[in-house]
């Protein structure tokens, strides 16, 4: 549980509701830019920087009270978020190696000879 006070719970629920819709919009835009081959490297870099800033923002504003008495669930959540940032960094680094448009969503593409 991130908070116990009713006012803090209401604030966090509104904030996380907005964050969820924003995240959904960013995922849709990412798939669109990837599929249409529109500035993939630039948009990937923007998403990585935004995710890094959101992580730091969440450390102080959302997880601030929980970091003083960390639980295993919080530790796992932070590890998952750091792993997601590492994956996003890898996407930015390899954005020049994007396959052709017809092969972008082909699951078996990597297994072809």
Secondary structure, 3 states (H helix, E strand, C coil): CCCCCHHHHHHHHHHHHHHHHHHHHHHHHHHHHHHHCCCHHHHHHHHHHHHHHHHHHHHHHCCCCCHHHCCHHHHHHHHHHHHHHHHHHHHHHCHHHCCCHHHCCCHHHHHCC
